[in-house]
């Protein structure tokens, strides 16, 4: 367990706390919903989905959050402006917690931010995400819509370089702060298994230097790797996914984009185990100061 020398930035977004030293604040766990080919969605473009099934998934995650003390949020993924607006309405009505707005399309994310402002939900959204590839219109939209909470994706083409990830944060964070973003959450970018370690190392360096809350979508390492399934069979994928998701938490991550919300049943108990151990270690000052 580590103790970072920089003063850690602690945010409260829609009543949910994030940030601090390992063991100080429970890990924020974020499950994706309405993602591409999600079986509960029947028409991705129109945003037609099984509301009972979606409600059951949201409740399952919320119950696990209550049991473990790990705050739980949803990453709403939409493919069109119309679809993501419907998803926002549903999630905002099903829970009073914040939520992430996410899409492969920039126009969809901007439409979601605009809609959130119109609906009085700006304080509850976390924009996912901006990176070195983000263009000026997107920054303008964030400023115009008063978006306060943003995921900064430390994307780099040098996927095995932790230093490049740190450099991205050093470059982009001041720009986000300059347009009024007050809550910057850094996603240290996991794309595959080789990028898991530099992503974790970058998170440690960013927290130690800047104090920003860090995390990642570590499950990407397994979802993009057929090696585990080919070598050990389908059942082995879950254990590999748990390990990948735990790796950033062990290294001090503040949040985890753990993948499909269906996976909450096995991710929450695993992270809770680390959080419980770290909570006691933090109180006893059983840590390594960096």
C-alpha positions in Angstrom: 0.0 0.0 0.0 1.2 3.5 -0.9 1.0 7.0 0.5 1.3 9.7 -2.1 3.2 12.9 -1.3 1.0 15.3 -3.2 -2.1 16.7 -1.5 -4.8 14.5 -3.0 -7.7 16.2 -4.7 -11.0 15.1 -3.2 -14.3 15.7 -5.1 -17.9 15.4 -4.2 -20.0 14.9 -7.3 -23.7 14.7 -6.7 -23.1 13.5 -3.2 -20.5 10.9 -4.2 -17.0 11.2 -2.8 -13.9 10.3 -4.8 -10.2 10.8 -4.2 -7.7 10.7 -1.4 -5.0 8.3 -0.3 -5.5 4.5 -0.7 -7.7 3.3 2.2 -9.1 6.8 2.8 -12.1 6.7 0.5 -13.8 3.6 -0.9 -13.1 2.8 -4.6 -15.7 4.3 -7.0 -17.0 1.5 -9.2 -18.6 2.3 -12.6 -20.5 -0.2 -14.7 -21.4 0.4 -18.4 -25.0 0.2 -19.5 -26.6 0.5 -23.0 -23.3 -0.2 -24.6 -22.9 -1.5 -28.1 -24.7 -4.9 -28.5 -26.0 -4.8 -24.9 -28.6 -7.5 -24.9 -31.1 -5.3 -23.1 -31.1 -2.8 -26.1 -33.3 -3.8 -29.1 -32.7 -0.7 -31.2 -29.4 1.2 -30.5 -30.2 4.1 -32.7 -33.7 4.8 -31.4 -32.8 4.0 -27.8 -35.3 1.2 -27.3 -34.5 -1.1 -24.5 -36.0 -3.5 -21.9 -36.8 -1.1 -19.0 -37.4 -4.0 -16.5 -34.1 -5.6 -17.3 -32.3 -2.2 -17.1 -33.9 -1.5 -13.7 -32.9 -4.9 -12.4 -29.3 -4.3 -13.3 -29.3 -0.8 -11.7 -30.8 -2.2 -8.6 -28.3 -5.1 -8.4 -25.4 -2.7 -8.6 -27.0 -0.4 -6.0 -27.5 -3.3 -3.6 -23.9 -4.3 -3.9 -22.9 -0.7 -3.3 -24.9 -0.7 -0.1 -23.3 -3.9 1.1 -19.7 -3.0 0.3 -19.7 0.8 0.8 -18.2 1.2 -2.6 -20.0 4.0 -4.4 -21.6 2.8 -7.7 -22.2 4.8 -10.8 -23.3 4.0 -14.4 -21.5 4.8 -17.6 -24.3 5.6 -20.1 -23.2 4.7 -23.6 -25.3 5.9 -26.5 -24.9 5.7 -30.3 -27.2 8.6 -31.2 -28.4 11.9 -29.6 -32.0 10.6 -29.4 -30.9 7.3 -27.8 -28.7 8.8 -25.1 -31.3 11.4 -24.1 -33.7 8.5 -23.4 -31.1 6.6 -21.5 -30.3 9.7 -19.4 -34.0 10.2 -18.5 -34.3 6.6 -17.4 -31.1 6.5 -15.3 -31.7 9.9 -13.8 -35.2 8.7 -12.7 -34.0 5.3 -11.5 -31.3 6.7 -9.2 -30.3 10.0 -7.6 -26.6 9.3 -8.1 -24.3 10.9 -10.7 -23.7 9.2 -14.0 -21.3 9.2 -16.9 -22.2 10.2 -20.4 -20.3 8.3 -23.0 -20.3 7.6 -26.8 -18.0 6.8 -29.7 -19.5 9.9 -31.3 -18.5 13.4 -30.2 -21.8 14.8 -31.4 -23.6 12.4 -29.1 -21.6 13.3 -26.1 -22.1 17.0 -26.8 -25.8 16.5 -27.2 -25.9 14.6 -23.9 -24.1 17.5 -22.1 -26.5 20.0 -23.6 -29.5 17.9 -22.7 -28.2 17.5 -19.1 -28.0 21.2 -18.7 -31.5 21.8 -20.1 -32.9 19.1 -17.7 -31.1 20.5 -14.7 -28.8 17.6 -14.4 -25.4 19.2 -15.1 -24.2 18.7 -11.5 -24.9 14.9 -11.9 -23.0 14.2 -15.1 -19.4 13.1 -15.6 -18.3 13.7 -19.2 -16.5 10.6 -20.6 -14.0 11.7 -21.9 -11.5 14.2 -23.4 -8.1 13.3 -24.7 -5.2 14.7 -26.8 -7.5 14.0 -29.9 -10.3 16.2 -28.6 -11.0 19.1 -30.9 -11.9 22.7 -30.1 -15.7 22.4 -30.6 -15.9 19.8 -27.8 -14.0 22.1 -25.4 -16.3 24.9 -26.3 -19.3 22.7 -25.6 -18.0 21.8 -22.2 -17.5 25.5 -21.3 -20.9 26.5 -22.8 -22.8 23.8 -20.9 -21.0 24.4 -17.6 -19.8 20.8 -17.4 -17.8 20.6 -14.1 -16.8 16.9 -14.0 -14.8 15.3 -16.8 -12.8 12.1 -17.4 -9.4 13.0 -18.8 -8.3 10.0 -20.9 -4.5 9.8 -20.9 -4.5 8.3 -24.3 -1.2 7.9 -26.1 -0.1 6.1 -29.2 2.8 4.8 -27.1 0.6 2.4 -25.2 3.5 1.0 -23.1 4.8 4.3 -21.9 3.7 5.6 -18.5 5.7 8.8 -19.0 3.6 9.7 -22.1 0.4 9.3 -20.0 1.7 11.6 -17.3 2.7 14.2 -20.0 -0.9 14.1 -21.4 -2.3 15.0 -18.0 0.3 17.8 -17.5 -0.8 19.2 -20.8 -4.6 18.8 -20.7 -5.5 19.3 -17.0 -4.7 23.0 -17.0 -6.8 23.5 -20.2 -9.8 21.8 -18.6 -9.4 23.9 -15.5 -9.3 27.0 -17.7 -12.7 26.3 -19.1 -14.3 25.8 -15.7 -13.9 22.0 -15.1 -13.4 21.6 -11.4 -13.5 17.8 -11.1 -10.9 16.1 -13.2 -10.8 12.3 -13.1 -7.9 10.7 -14.9 -8.3 7.5 -16.9 -4.8 6.2 -17.4 -5.8 4.3 -20.6 -5.8 0.5 -20.8 -6.2 -1.0 -24.2 -4.7 -4.4 -23.9 -2.6 -6.6 -21.5 0.7 -4.9 -22.3 -0.8 -1.5 -21.4 -2.0 -2.6 -17.9 1.3 -2.1 -16.2 2.2 1.3 -17.6 -1.3 2.4 -16.9 -1.0 1.5 -13.3 2.5 3.1 -13.0 1.2 6.3 -14.6 -1.7 6.4 -12.1 0.8 6.2 -9.2 2.9 8.9 -10.8 0.0 11.2 -11.5 -1.4 10.9 -8.0 2.1 11.4 -6.5 2.8 14.5 -8.6 -0.6 16.1 -9.2 -3.0 14.5 -6.7 -5.8 13.9 -9.3 -8.1 10.9 -8.7 -7.1 8.2 -11.1 -8.5 5.0 -12.5 -9.0 3.0 -15.7 -11.1 0.6 -17.7 -8.7 -2.2 -16.8 -11.2 -4.8 -18.1 -10.2 -3.7 -21.6 -7.1 -5.8 -21.2 -9.1 -9.0 -21.1 -11.9 -8.0 -23.4 -9.4 -7.4 -26.2 -7.3 -10.6 -25.5 -8.4 -14.0 -26.8 -5.4 -15.7 -25.3 -7.0 -16.6 -22.0 -10.0 -18.2 -23.5 -8.0 -20.0 -26.2 -5.5 -21.4 -23.6 -7.8 -22.2 -20.6 -11.4 -22.0 -21.8 -14.3 -19.7 -21.4 -14.5 -20.0 -17.6 -11.0 -18.7 -17.2 -11.9 -15.3 -18.7 -13.8 -14.2 -15.5 -10.8 -14.9 -13.2 -8.5 -13.0 -15.6 -11.0 -10.1 -15.7 -11.1 -9.9 -11.9 -7.3 -9.8 -11.7 -7.1 -7.0 -14.4 -9.8 -5.0 -12.5 -8.0 -5.4 -9.2 -4.6 -4.4 -10.4 -5.2 -0.6 -10.5 -7.1 -0.8 -7.2 -4.1 -2.5 -5.5 -1.8 0.3 -6.9 -4.0 3.0 -5.4 -6.7 3.8 -8.0 -9.6 5.9 -6.9 -12.2 4.6 -9.5 -12.7 1.7 -11.8 -14.6 1.4 -15.0 -15.1 -2.3 -14.5 -17.0 -3.1 -17.7 -20.6 -4.3 -18.3 -22.8 -3.6 -15.3 -23.7 -7.3 -15.4 -20.2 -7.9 -13.9 -21.0 -6.1 -10.7 -21.7 -9.4 -8.9 -18.1 -10.5 -8.9 -16.3 -7.1 -9.2 -17.7 -5.5 -6.0 -16.8 -8.3 -3.6 -13.3 -8.4 -5.0 -12.7 -4.7 -4.7 -14.3 -4.6 -1.3 -11.7 -7.1 -0.1 -8.9 -4.7 -1.1 -10.7 -1.7 0.2 -11.2 -3.3 3.6 -7.6 -4.3 4.0 -6.4 -0.8 2.8 -8.8 0.9 5.2 -7.2 -0.7 8.2 -3.7 -0.2 6.8 -4.4 3.5 6.3 -5.5 4.0 9.9 -2.5 2.1 11.2 -0.2 4.0 8.8 1.1 0.7 7.4 2.1 2.1 4.0 5.0 3.0 1.9 5.5 6.7 1.4 6.5 7.6 -2.2 
